[in-house]
Amino acid sequence: MSLDTEYRAERMGEADYTCQAGAAELKARIEAYWRARGHDVQVMLIEAPFTQAIRAARYDVRSELLNGLPRPRRDA
């Protein structure tokens, strides 16, 4: 799977991971990173409602990672 997606930052050095395309790219990058290291992690995109303070809707990226690391496997 390629890490390239339809999302491209318009300005050099800046990325908007709160828009749908940017959040989807971040999700794919996190999943690919851990998959390459032998872990399957669940990453979800959560659509947040319009916020007057930032005058936009946003997408949150949430995962099952614990302190940034995959949870230990439970072998039954």
mmCIF file of the N, C-alpha and C atoms, coordinates in Angstrom:
data_MODEL
# 
_entry.id   MODEL 
# 
loop_
_atom_site.group_PDB 
_atom_site.id 
_atom_site.type_symbol 
_atom_site.label_atom_id 
_atom_site.label_alt_id 
_atom_site.label_comp_id 
_atom_site.label_asym_id 
_atom_site.label_entity_id 
_atom_site.label_seq_id 
_atom_site.pdbx_PDB_ins_code 
_atom_site.Cartn_x 
_atom_site.Cartn_y 
_atom_site.Cartn_z 
_atom_site.occupancy 
_atom_site.B_iso_or_equiv 
_atom_site.pdbx_formal_charge 
_atom_site.auth_seq_id 
_atom_site.auth_comp_id 
_atom_site.auth_asym_id 
_atom_site.auth_atom_id 
_atom_site.pdbx_PDB_model_num 
ATOM 1   N N  . MET A 1 1  ? 0.844   -1.183  0.000  1.00 0.00 ? 1  MET A N  1 
ATOM 2   C CA . MET A 1 1  ? 0.000   0.000   0.000  1.00 0.00 ? 1  MET A CA 1 
ATOM 3   C C  . MET A 1 1  ? 0.882   1.237   0.000  1.00 0.00 ? 1  MET A C  1 
ATOM 4   N N  . SER A 1 2  ? 0.591   2.132   -0.865 1.00 0.00 ? 2  SER A N  1 
ATOM 5   C CA . SER A 1 2  ? 1.348   3.372   -0.940 1.00 0.00 ? 2  SER A CA 1 
ATOM 6   C C  . SER A 1 2  ? 0.861   4.335   0.129  1.00 0.00 ? 2  SER A C  1 
ATOM 7   N N  . LEU A 1 3  ? 1.793   5.082   0.701  1.00 0.00 ? 3  LEU A N  1 
ATOM 8   C CA . LEU A 1 3  ? 1.412   6.070   1.695  1.00 0.00 ? 3  LEU A CA 1 
ATOM 9   C C  . LEU A 1 3  ? 0.923   7.348   1.042  1.00 0.00 ? 3  LEU A C  1 
ATOM 10  N N  . ASP A 1 4  ? 1.085   7.452   -0.287 1.00 0.00 ? 4  ASP A N  1 
ATOM 11  C CA . ASP A 1 4  ? 0.593   8.634   -0.995 1.00 0.00 ? 4  ASP A CA 1 
ATOM 12  C C  . ASP A 1 4  ? -0.915  8.525   -1.135 1.00 0.00 ? 4  ASP A C  1 
ATOM 13  N N  . THR A 1 5  ? -1.601  9.595   -0.796 1.00 0.00 ? 5  THR A N  1 
ATOM 14  C CA . THR A 1 5  ? -3.048  9.650   -0.966 1.00 0.00 ? 5  THR A CA 1 
ATOM 15  C C  . THR A 1 5  ? -3.383  10.907  -1.734 1.00 0.00 ? 5  THR A C  1 
ATOM 16  N N  . GLU A 1 6  ? -4.652  11.168  -1.897 1.00 0.00 ? 6  GLU A N  1 
ATOM 17  C CA . GLU A 1 6  ? -5.086  12.345  -2.641 1.00 0.00 ? 6  GLU A CA 1 
ATOM 18  C C  . GLU A 1 6  ? -4.739  13.646  -1.926 1.00 0.00 ? 6  GLU A C  1 
ATOM 19  N N  . TYR A 1 7  ? -4.448  13.567  -0.629 1.00 0.00 ? 7  TYR A N  1 
ATOM 20  C CA . TYR A 1 7  ? -4.187  14.782  0.150  1.00 0.00 ? 7  TYR A CA 1 
ATOM 21  C C  . TYR A 1 7  ? -2.766  15.273  -0.076 1.00 0.00 ? 7  TYR A C  1 
ATOM 22  N N  . ARG A 1 8  ? -2.616  16.529  -0.336 1.00 0.00 ? 8  ARG A N  1 
ATOM 23  C CA . ARG A 1 8  ? -1.309  17.186  -0.437 1.00 0.00 ? 8  ARG A CA 1 
ATOM 24  C C  . ARG A 1 8  ? -1.401  18.528  0.281  1.00 0.00 ? 8  ARG A C  1 
ATOM 25  N N  . ALA A 1 9  ? -0.435  18.839  1.110  1.00 0.00 ? 9  ALA A N  1 
ATOM 26  C CA . ALA A 1 9  ? -0.411  20.140  1.782  1.00 0.00 ? 9  ALA A CA 1 
ATOM 27  C C  . ALA A 1 9  ? -0.155  21.213  0.744  1.00 0.00 ? 9  ALA A C  1 
ATOM 28  N N  . GLU A 1 10 ? -0.940  22.275  0.800  1.00 0.00 ? 10 GLU A N  1 
ATOM 29  C CA . GLU A 1 10 ? -0.795  23.367  -0.157 1.00 0.00 ? 10 GLU A CA 1 
ATOM 30  C C  . GLU A 1 10 ? 0.465   24.171  0.098  1.00 0.00 ? 10 GLU A C  1 
ATOM 31  N N  . ARG A 1 11 ? 0.851   24.273  1.356  1.00 0.00 ? 11 ARG A N  1 
ATOM 32  C CA . ARG A 1 11 ? 2.033   25.063  1.703  1.00 0.00 ? 11 ARG A CA 1 
ATOM 33  C C  . ARG A 1 11 ? 3.134   24.149  2.182  1.00 0.00 ? 11 ARG A C  1 
ATOM 34  N N  . MET A 1 12 ? 4.354   24.467  1.796  1.00 0.00 ? 12 MET A N  1 
ATOM 35  C CA . MET A 1 12 ? 5.499   23.633  2.193  1.00 0.00 ? 12 MET A CA 1 
ATOM 36  C C  . MET A 1 12 ? 5.614   23.581  3.714  1.00 0.00 ? 12 MET A C  1 
ATOM 37  N N  . GLY A 1 13 ? 5.827   22.394  4.255  1.00 0.00 ? 13 GLY A N  1 
ATOM 38  C CA . GLY A 1 13 ? 6.059   22.244  5.672  1.00 0.00 ? 13 GLY A CA 1 
ATOM 39  C C  . GLY A 1 13 ? 4.817   22.254  6.541  1.00 0.00 ? 13 GLY A C  1 
ATOM 40  N N  . GLU A 1 14 ? 3.654   22.467  5.962  1.00 0.00 ? 14 GLU A N  1 
ATOM 41  C CA . GLU A 1 14 ? 2.430   22.491  6.750  1.00 0.00 ? 14 GLU A CA 1 
ATOM 42  C C  . GLU A 1 14 ? 1.485   21.398  6.254  1.00 0.00 ? 14 GLU A C  1 
ATOM 43  N N  . ALA A 1 15 ? 0.862   20.715  7.172  1.00 0.00 ? 15 ALA A N  1 
ATOM 44  C CA . ALA A 1 15 ? -0.108  19.692  6.823  1.00 0.00 ? 15 ALA A CA 1 
ATOM 45  C C  . ALA A 1 15 ? -1.332  19.877  7.704  1.00 0.00 ? 15 ALA A C  1 
ATOM 46  N N  . ASP A 1 16 ? -2.502  19.692  7.133  1.00 0.00 ? 16 ASP A N  1 
ATOM 47  C CA . ASP A 1 16 ? -3.745  19.808  7.882  1.00 0.00 ? 16 ASP A CA 1 
ATOM 48  C C  . ASP A 1 16 ? -4.312  18.413  8.076  1.00 0.00 ? 16 ASP A C  1 
ATOM 49  N N  . TYR A 1 17 ? -4.067  17.832  9.230  1.00 0.00 ? 17 TYR A N  1 
ATOM 50  C CA . TYR A 1 17 ? -4.563  16.499  9.520  1.00 0.00 ? 17 TYR A CA 1 
ATOM 51  C C  . TYR A 1 17 ? -5.942  16.532  10.157 1.00 0.00 ? 17 TYR A C  1 
ATOM 52  N N  . THR A 1 18 ? -6.585  17.703  10.173 1.00 0.00 ? 18 THR A N  1 
ATOM 53  C CA . THR A 1 18 ? -7.924  17.786  10.735 1.00 0.00 ? 18 THR A CA 1 
ATOM 54  C C  . THR A 1 18 ? -9.002  17.740  9.658  1.00 0.00 ? 18 THR A C  1 
ATOM 55  N N  . CYS A 1 19 ? -8.635  17.934  8.386  1.00 0.00 ? 19 CYS A N  1 
ATOM 56  C CA . CYS A 1 19 ? -9.617  17.795  7.308  1.00 0.00 ? 19 CYS A CA 1 
ATOM 57  C C  . CYS A 1 19 ? -9.752  16.309  6.976  1.00 0.00 ? 19 CYS A C  1 
ATOM 58  N N  . GLN A 1 20 ? -10.780 15.947  6.249  1.00 0.00 ? 20 GLN A N  1 
ATOM 59  C CA . GLN A 1 20 ? -11.042 14.534  5.981  1.00 0.00 ? 20 GLN A CA 1 
ATOM 60  C C  . GLN A 1 20 ? -9.889  13.863  5.243  1.00 0.00 ? 20 GLN A C  1 
ATOM 61  N N  . ALA A 1 21 ? -9.367  14.491  4.203  1.00 0.00 ? 21 ALA A N  1 
ATOM 62  C CA . ALA A 1 21 ? -8.284  13.885  3.426  1.00 0.00 ? 21 ALA A CA 1 
ATOM 63  C C  . ALA A 1 21 ? -7.001  13.777  4.250  1.00 0.00 ? 21 ALA A C  1 
ATOM 64  N N  . GLY A 1 22 ? -6.696  14.804  5.016  1.00 0.00 ? 22 GLY A N  1 
ATOM 65  C CA . GLY A 1 22 ? -5.492  14.774  5.839  1.00 0.00 ? 22 GLY A CA 1 
ATOM 66  C C  . GLY A 1 22 ? -5.579  13.743  6.946  1.00 0.00 ? 22 GLY A C  1 
ATOM 67  N N  . ALA A 1 23 ? -6.745  13.643  7.586  1.00 0.00 ? 23 ALA A N  1 
ATOM 68  C CA . ALA A 1 23 ? -6.945  12.650  8.642  1.00 0.00 ? 23 ALA A CA 1 
ATOM 69  C C  . ALA A 1 23 ? -6.862  11.239  8.072  1.00 0.00 ? 23 ALA A C  1 
ATOM 70  N N  . ALA A 1 24 ? -7.404  11.033  6.872  1.00 0.00 ? 24 ALA A N  1 
ATOM 71  C CA . ALA A 1 24 ? -7.333  9.715   6.236  1.00 0.00 ? 24 ALA A CA 1 
ATOM 72  C C  . ALA A 1 24 ? -5.881  9.351   5.919  1.00 0.00 ? 24 ALA A C  1 
ATOM 73  N N  . GLU A 1 25 ? -5.089  10.340  5.500  1.00 0.00 ? 25 GLU A N  1 
ATOM 74  C CA . GLU A 1 25 ? -3.672  10.091  5.228  1.00 0.00 ? 25 GLU A CA 1 
ATOM 75  C C  . GLU A 1 25 ? -2.942  9.712   6.512  1.00 0.00 ? 25 GLU A C  1 
ATOM 76  N N  . LEU A 1 26 ? -3.194  10.438  7.585  1.00 0.00 ? 26 LEU A N  1 
ATOM 77  C CA . LEU A 1 26 ? -2.551  10.144  8.857  1.00 0.00 ? 26 LEU A CA 1 
ATOM 78  C C  . LEU A 1 26 ? -2.936  8.754   9.347  1.00 0.00 ? 26 LEU A C  1 
ATOM 79  N N  . LYS A 1 27 ? -4.202  8.395   9.225  1.00 0.00 ? 27 LYS A N  1 
ATOM 80  C CA . LYS A 1 27 ? -4.686  7.065   9.601  1.00 0.00 ? 27 LYS A CA 1 
ATOM 81  C C  . LYS A 1 27 ? -3.930  5.990   8.846  1.00 0.00 ? 27 LYS A C  1 
ATOM 82  N N  . ALA A 1 28 ? -3.801  6.154   7.528  1.00 0.00 ? 28 ALA A N  1 
ATOM 83  C CA . ALA A 1 28 ? -3.097  5.177   6.697  1.00 0.00 ? 28 ALA A CA 1 
ATOM 84  C C  . ALA A 1 28 ? -1.623  5.077   7.084  1.00 0.00 ? 28 ALA A C  1 
ATOM 85  N N  . ARG A 1 29 ? -1.001  6.199   7.386  1.00 0.00 ? 29 ARG A N  1 
ATOM 86  C CA . ARG A 1 29 ? 0.410   6.199   7.759  1.00 0.00 ? 29 ARG A CA 1 
ATOM 87  C C  . ARG A 1 29 ? 0.638   5.485   9.093  1.00 0.00 ? 29 ARG A C  1 
ATOM 88  N N  . ILE A 1 30 ? -0.247  5.717   10.061 1.00 0.00 ? 30 ILE A N  1 
ATOM 89  C CA . ILE A 1 30 ? -0.114  5.046   11.359 1.00 0.00 ? 30 ILE A CA 1 
ATOM 90  C C  . ILE A 1 30 ? -0.293  3.545   11.197 1.00 0.00 ? 30 ILE A C  1 
ATOM 91  N N  . GLU A 1 31 ? -1.330  3.138   10.469 1.00 0.00 ? 31 GLU A N  1 
ATOM 92  C CA . GLU A 1 31 ? -1.580  1.708   10.259 1.00 0.00 ? 31 GLU A CA 1 
ATOM 93  C C  . GLU A 1 31 ? -0.424  1.045   9.523  1.00 0.00 ? 31 GLU A C  1 
ATOM 94  N N  . ALA A 1 32 ? 0.101   1.690   8.483  1.00 0.00 ? 32 ALA A N  1 
ATOM 95  C CA . ALA A 1 32 ? 1.214   1.126   7.716  1.00 0.00 ? 32 ALA A CA 1 
ATOM 96  C C  . ALA A 1 32 ? 2.475   1.005   8.566  1.00 0.00 ? 32 ALA A C  1 
ATOM 97  N N  . TYR A 1 33 ? 2.727   2.004   9.397  1.00 0.00 ? 33 TYR A N  1 
ATOM 98  C CA . TYR A 1 33 ? 3.902   1.983   10.268 1.00 0.00 ? 33 TYR A CA 1 
ATOM 99  C C  . TYR A 1 33 ? 3.879   0.752   11.170 1.00 0.00 ? 33 TYR A C  1 
ATOM 100 N N  . TRP A 1 34 ? 2.759   0.531   11.847 1.00 0.00 ? 34 TRP A N  1 
ATOM 101 C CA . TRP A 1 34 ? 2.691   -0.590  12.777 1.00 0.00 ? 34 TRP A CA 1 
ATOM 102 C C  . TRP A 1 34 ? 2.553   -1.929  12.061 1.00 0.00 ? 34 TRP A C  1 
ATOM 103 N N  . ARG A 1 35 ? 1.906   -1.952  10.893 1.00 0.00 ? 35 ARG A N  1 
ATOM 104 C CA . ARG A 1 35 ? 1.806   -3.190  10.118 1.00 0.00 ? 35 ARG A CA 1 
ATOM 105 C C  . ARG A 1 35 ? 3.198   -3.665  9.699  1.00 0.00 ? 35 ARG A C  1 
ATOM 106 N N  . ALA A 1 36 ? 4.055   -2.720  9.306  1.00 0.00 ? 36 ALA A N  1 
ATOM 107 C CA . ALA A 1 36 ? 5.425   -3.062  8.903  1.00 0.00 ? 36 ALA A CA 1 
ATOM 108 C C  . ALA A 1 36 ? 6.230   -3.632  10.065 1.00 0.00 ? 36 ALA A C  1 
ATOM 109 N N  . ARG A 1 37 ? 5.788   -3.389  11.282 1.00 0.00 ? 37 ARG A N  1 
ATOM 110 C CA . ARG A 1 37 ? 6.466   -3.894  12.471 1.00 0.00 ? 37 ARG A CA 1 
ATOM 111 C C  . ARG A 1 37 ? 5.741   -5.077  13.099 1.00 0.00 ? 37 ARG A C  1 
ATOM 112 N N  . GLY A 1 38 ? 4.786   -5.635  12.360 1.00 0.00 ? 38 GLY A N  1 
ATOM 113 C CA . GLY A 1 38 ? 4.114   -6.853  12.804 1.00 0.00 ? 38 GLY A CA 1 
ATOM 114 C C  . GLY A 1 38 ? 2.937   -6.662  13.726 1.00 0.00 ? 38 GLY A C  1 
ATOM 115 N N  . HIS A 1 39 ? 2.366   -5.468  13.765 1.00 0.00 ? 39 HIS A N  1 
ATOM 116 C CA . HIS A 1 39 ? 1.216   -5.206  14.639 1.00 0.00 ? 39 HIS A CA 1 
ATOM 117 C C  . HIS A 1 39 ? 0.034   -4.738  13.808 1.00 0.00 ? 39 HIS A C  1 
ATOM 118 N N  . ASP A 1 40 ? -1.144  -5.204  14.168 1.00 0.00 ? 40 ASP A N  1 
ATOM 119 C CA . ASP A 1 40 ? -2.376  -4.696  13.573 1.00 0.00 ? 40 ASP A CA 1 
ATOM 120 C C  . ASP A 1 40 ? -3.028  -3.783  14.599 1.00 0.00 ? 40 ASP A C  1 
ATOM 121 N N  . VAL A 1 41 ? -3.052  -2.503  14.298 1.00 0.00 ? 41 VAL A N  1 
ATOM 122 C CA . VAL A 1 41 ? -3.675  -1.544  15.215 1.00 0.00 ? 41 VAL A CA 1 
ATOM 123 C C  . VAL A 1 41 ? -4.929  -0.977  14.567 1.00 0.00 ? 41 VAL A C  1 
ATOM 124 N N  . GLN A 1 42 ? -5.883  -0.655  15.391 1.00 0.00 ? 42 GLN A N  1 
ATOM 125 C CA . GLN A 1 42 ? -7.125  -0.088  14.909 1.00 0.00 ? 42 GLN A CA 1 
ATOM 126 C C  . GLN A 1 42 ? -7.065  1.424   15.051 1.00 0.00 ? 42 GLN A C  1 
ATOM 127 N N  . VAL A 1 43 ? -7.257  2.122   13.931 1.00 0.00 ? 43 VAL A N  1 
ATOM 128 C CA . VAL A 1 43 ? -7.266  3.575   13.915 1.00 0.00 ? 43 VAL A CA 1 
ATOM 129 C C  . VAL A 1 43 ? -8.611  4.007   13.336 1.00 0.00 ? 43 VAL A C  1 
ATOM 130 N N  . MET A 1 44 ? -9.267  4.951   13.970 1.00 0.00 ? 44 MET A N  1 
ATOM 131 C CA . MET A 1 44 ? -10.590 5.393   13.541 1.00 0.00 ? 44 MET A CA 1 
ATOM 132 C C  . MET A 1 44 ? -10.584 6.885   13.251 1.00 0.00 ? 44 MET A C  1 
ATOM 133 N N  . LEU A 1 45 ? -11.411 7.274   12.291 1.00 0.00 ? 45 LEU A N  1 
ATOM 134 C CA . LEU A 1 45 ? -11.642 8.690   12.020 1.00 0.00 ? 45 LEU A CA 1 
ATOM 135 C C  . LEU A 1 45 ? -12.992 9.047   12.618 1.00 0.00 ? 45 LEU A C  1 
ATOM 136 N N  . ILE A 1 46 ? -12.999 10.052  13.442 1.00 0.00 ? 46 ILE A N  1 
ATOM 137 C CA . ILE A 1 46 ? -14.223 10.503  14.099 1.00 0.00 ? 46 ILE A CA 1 
ATOM 138 C C  . ILE A 1 46 ? -14.540 11.903  13.589 1.00 0.00 ? 46 ILE A C  1 
ATOM 139 N N  . GLU A 1 47 ? -15.714 12.049  12.975 1.00 0.00 ? 47 GLU A N  1 
ATOM 140 C CA . GLU A 1 47 ? -16.113 13.360  12.485 1.00 0.00 ? 47 GLU A CA 1 
ATOM 141 C C  . GLU A 1 47 ? -16.667 14.184  13.633 1.00 0.00 ? 47 GLU A C  1 
ATOM 142 N N  . ALA A 1 48 ? -16.028 15.304  13.881 1.00 0.00 ? 48 ALA A N  1 
ATOM 143 C CA . ALA A 1 48 ? -16.470 16.203  14.948 1.00 0.00 ? 48 ALA A CA 1 
ATOM 144 C C  . ALA A 1 48 ? -17.397 17.256  14.347 1.00 0.00 ? 48 ALA A C  1 
ATOM 145 N N  . PRO A 1 49 ? -18.324 17.755  15.116 1.00 0.00 ? 49 PRO A N  1 
ATOM 146 C CA . PRO A 1 49 ? -19.252 18.764  14.587 1.00 0.00 ? 49 PRO A CA 1 
ATOM 147 C C  . PRO A 1 49 ? -18.557 20.101  14.333 1.00 0.00 ? 49 PRO A C  1 
ATOM 148 N N  . PHE A 1 50 ? -19.249 20.959  13.626 1.00 0.00 ? 50 PHE A N  1 
ATOM 149 C CA . PHE A 1 50 ? -18.756 22.304  13.358 1.00 0.00 ? 50 PHE A CA 1 
ATOM 150 C C  . PHE A 1 50 ? -18.462 23.000  14.677 1.00 0.00 ? 50 PHE A C  1 
ATOM 151 N N  . THR A 1 51 ? -17.314 23.652  14.745 1.00 0.00 ? 51 THR A N  1 
ATOM 152 C CA . THR A 1 51 ? -16.910 24.373  15.944 1.00 0.00 ? 51 THR A CA 1 
ATOM 153 C C  . THR A 1 51 ? -16.802 25.854  15.621 1.00 0.00 ? 51 THR A C  1 
ATOM 154 N N  . GLN A 1 52 ? -17.541 26.667  16.334 1.00 0.00 ? 52 GLN A N  1 
ATOM 155 C CA . GLN A 1 52 ? -17.536 28.100  16.076 1.00 0.00 ? 52 GLN A CA 1 
ATOM 156 C C  . GLN A 1 52 ? -16.154 28.710  16.308 1.00 0.00 ? 52 GLN A C  1 
ATOM 157 N N  . ALA A 1 53 ? -15.425 28.200  17.299 1.00 0.00 ? 53 ALA A N  1 
ATOM 158 C CA . ALA A 1 53 ? -14.115 28.762  17.631 1.00 0.00 ? 53 ALA A CA 1 
ATOM 159 C C  . ALA A 1 53 ? -13.130 28.655  16.464 1.00 0.00 ? 53 ALA A C  1 
ATOM 160 N N  . ILE A 1 54 ? -13.127 27.532  15.769 1.00 0.00 ? 54 ILE A N  1 
ATOM 161 C CA . ILE A 1 54 ? -12.214 27.385  14.631 1.00 0.00 ? 54 ILE A CA 1 
ATOM 162 C C  . ILE A 1 54 ? -12.928 27.582  13.298 1.00 0.00 ? 54 ILE A C  1 
ATOM 163 N N  . ARG A 1 55 ? -14.238 27.799  13.373 1.00 0.00 ? 55 ARG A N  1 
ATOM 164 C CA . ARG A 1 55 ? -15.078 28.069  12.208 1.00 0.00 ? 55 ARG A CA 1 
ATOM 165 C C  . ARG A 1 55 ? -14.968 26.977  11.139 1.00 0.00 ? 55 ARG A C  1 
ATOM 166 N N  . ALA A 1 56 ? -14.944 25.745  11.601 1.00 0.00 ? 56 ALA A N  1 
ATOM 167 C CA . ALA A 1 56 ? -14.850 24.624  10.673 1.00 0.00 ? 56 ALA A CA 1 
ATOM 168 C C  . ALA A 1 56 ? -15.234 23.333  11.392 1.00 0.00 ? 56 ALA A C  1 
ATOM 169 N N  . ALA A 1 57 ? -15.551 22.333  10.607 1.00 0.00 ? 57 ALA A N  1 
ATOM 170 C CA . ALA A 1 57 ? -15.710 20.984  11.137 1.00 0.00 ? 57 ALA A CA 1 
ATOM 171 C C  . ALA A 1 57 ? -14.326 20.347  11.089 1.00 0.00 ? 57 ALA A C  1 
ATOM 172 N N  . ARG A 1 58 ? -14.146 19.290  11.828 1.00 0.00 ? 58 ARG A N  1 
ATOM 173 C CA . ARG A 1 58 ? -12.832 18.645  11.820 1.00 0.00 ? 58 ARG A CA 1 
ATOM 174 C C  . ARG A 1 58 ? -12.998 17.140  11.958 1.00 0.00 ? 58 ARG A C  1 
ATOM 175 N N  . TYR A 1 59 ? -11.922 16.433  11.700 1.00 0.00 ? 59 TYR A N  1 
ATOM 176 C CA . TYR A 1 59 ? -11.880 14.986  11.885 1.00 0.00 ? 59 TYR A CA 1 
ATOM 177 C C  . TYR A 1 59 ? -10.814 14.676  12.915 1.00 0.00 ? 59 TYR A C  1 
ATOM 178 N N  . ASP A 1 60 ? -11.154 13.834  13.874 1.00 0.00 ? 60 ASP A N  1 
ATOM 179 C CA . ASP A 1 60 ? -10.204 13.391  14.889 1.00 0.00 ? 60 ASP A CA 1 
ATOM 180 C C  . ASP A 1 60 ? -9.702  12.011  14.503 1.00 0.00 ? 60 ASP A C  1 
ATOM 181 N N  . VAL A 1 61 ? -8.438  11.744  14.770 1.00 0.00 ? 61 VAL A N  1 
ATOM 182 C CA . VAL A 1 61 ? -7.841  10.435  14.530 1.00 0.00 ? 61 VAL A CA 1 
ATOM 183 C C  . VAL A 1 61 ? -7.644  9.791   15.894 1.00 0.00 ? 61 VAL A C  1 
ATOM 184 N N  . ARG A 1 62 ? -8.299  8.658   16.103 1.00 0.00 ? 62 ARG A N  1 
ATOM 185 C CA . ARG A 1 62 ? -8.211  7.964   17.387 1.00 0.00 ? 62 ARG A CA 1 
ATOM 186 C C  . ARG A 1 62 ? -7.750  6.538   17.142 1.00 0.00 ? 62 ARG A C  1 
ATOM 187 N N  . SER A 1 63 ? -7.027  6.002   18.096 1.00 0.00 ? 63 SER A N  1 
ATOM 188 C CA . SER A 1 63 ? -6.521  4.640   17.930 1.00 0.00 ? 63 SER A CA 1 
ATOM 189 C C  . SER A 1 63 ? -6.614  3.877   19.239 1.00 0.00 ? 63 SER A C  1 
ATOM 190 N N  . GLU A 1 64 ? -6.306  2.599   19.145 1.00 0.00 ? 64 GLU A N  1 
ATOM 191 C CA . GLU A 1 64 ? -6.270  1.757   20.329 1.00 0.00 ? 64 GLU A CA 1 
ATOM 192 C C  . GLU A 1 64 ? -4.862  1.708   20.932 1.00 0.00 ? 64 GLU A C  1 
ATOM 193 N N  . LEU A 1 65 ? -3.955  2.532   20.440 1.00 0.00 ? 65 LEU A N  1 
ATOM 194 C CA . LEU A 1 65 ? -2.599  2.562   20.979 1.00 0.00 ? 65 LEU A CA 1 
ATOM 195 C C  . LEU A 1 65 ? -2.636  3.010   22.438 1.00 0.00 ? 65 LEU A C  1 
ATOM 196 N N  . LEU A 1 66 ? -1.736  2.489   23.216 1.00 0.00 ? 66 LEU A N  1 
ATOM 197 C CA . LEU A 1 66 ? -1.643  2.828   24.629 1.00 0.00 ? 66 LEU A CA 1 
ATOM 198 C C  . LEU A 1 66 ? -0.293  3.499   24.847 1.00 0.00 ? 66 LEU A C  1 
ATOM 199 N N  . ASN A 1 67 ? -0.308  4.778   25.184 1.00 0.00 ? 67 ASN A N  1 
ATOM 200 C CA . ASN A 1 67 ? 0.922   5.566   25.309 1.00 0.00 ? 67 ASN A CA 1 
ATOM 201 C C  . ASN A 1 67 ? 1.745   5.525   24.021 1.00 0.00 ? 67 ASN A C  1 
ATOM 202 N N  . GLY A 1 68 ? 1.051   5.483   22.878 1.00 0.00 ? 68 GLY A N  1 
ATOM 203 C CA . GLY A 1 68 ? 1.711   5.502   21.574 1.00 0.00 ? 68 GLY A CA 1 
ATOM 204 C C  . GLY A 1 68 ? 2.221   4.158   21.107 1.00 0.00 ? 68 GLY A C  1 
ATOM 205 N N  . LEU A 1 69 ? 1.961   3.097   21.862 1.00 0.00 ? 69 LEU A N  1 
ATOM 206 C CA . LEU A 1 69 ? 2.437   1.768   21.500 1.00 0.00 ? 69 LEU A CA 1 
ATOM 207 C C  . LEU A 1 69 ? 1.266   0.801   21.387 1.00 0.00 ? 69 LEU A C  1 
ATOM 208 N N  . PRO A 1 70 ? 1.420   -0.251  20.555 1.00 0.00 ? 70 PRO A N  1 
ATOM 209 C CA . PRO A 1 70 ? 0.344   -1.255  20.468 1.00 0.00 ? 70 PRO A CA 1 
ATOM 210 C C  . PRO A 1 70 ? 0.144   -1.938  21.810 1.00 0.00 ? 70 PRO A C  1 
ATOM 211 N N  . ARG A 1 71 ? -1.085  -2.324  22.057 1.00 0.00 ? 71 ARG A N  1 
ATOM 212 C CA . ARG A 1 71 ? -1.382  -3.062  23.289 1.00 0.00 ? 71 ARG A CA 1 
ATOM 213 C C  . ARG A 1 71 ? -0.771  -4.463  23.202 1.00 0.00 ? 71 ARG A C  1 
ATOM 214 N N  . PRO A 1 72 ? -0.366  -5.016  24.348 1.00 0.00 ? 72 PRO A N  1 
ATOM 215 C CA . PRO A 1 72 ? 0.177   -6.384  24.327 1.00 0.00 ? 72 PRO A CA 1 
ATOM 216 C C  . PRO A 1 72 ? -0.874  -7.370  23.823 1.00 0.00 ? 72 PRO A C  1 
ATOM 217 N N  . ARG A 1 73 ? -0.425  -8.345  23.073 1.00 0.00 ? 73 ARG A N  1 
ATOM 218 C CA . ARG A 1 73 ? -1.351  -9.377  22.568 1.00 0.00 ? 73 ARG A CA 1 
ATOM 219 C C  . ARG A 1 73 ? -1.727  -10.323 23.682 1.00 0.00 ? 73 ARG A C  1 
ATOM 220 N N  . ARG A 1 74 ? -2.987  -10.708 23.653 1.00 0.00 ? 74 ARG A N  1 
ATOM 221 C CA . ARG A 1 74 ? -3.460  -11.718 24.611 1.00 0.00 ? 74 ARG A CA 1 
ATOM 222 C C  . ARG A 1 74 ? -3.603  -13.033 23.870 1.00 0.00 ? 74 ARG A C  1 
ATOM 223 N N  . ASP A 1 75 ? -2.713  -13.960 24.106 1.00 0.00 ? 75 ASP A N  1 
ATOM 224 C CA . ASP A 1 75 ? -2.806  -15.277 23.466 1.00 0.00 ? 75 ASP A CA 1 
ATOM 225 C C  . ASP A 1 75 ? -3.588  -16.194 24.376 1.00 0.00 ? 75 ASP A C  1 
ATOM 226 N N  . ALA A 1 76 ? -4.716  -16.660 23.859 1.00 0.00 ? 76 ALA A N  1 
ATOM 227 C CA . ALA A 1 76 ? -5.587  -17.508 24.678 1.00 0.00 ? 76 ALA A CA 1 
ATOM 228 C C  . ALA A 1 76 ? -5.230  -18.953 24.540 1.00 0.00 ? 76 ALA A C  1 
# 
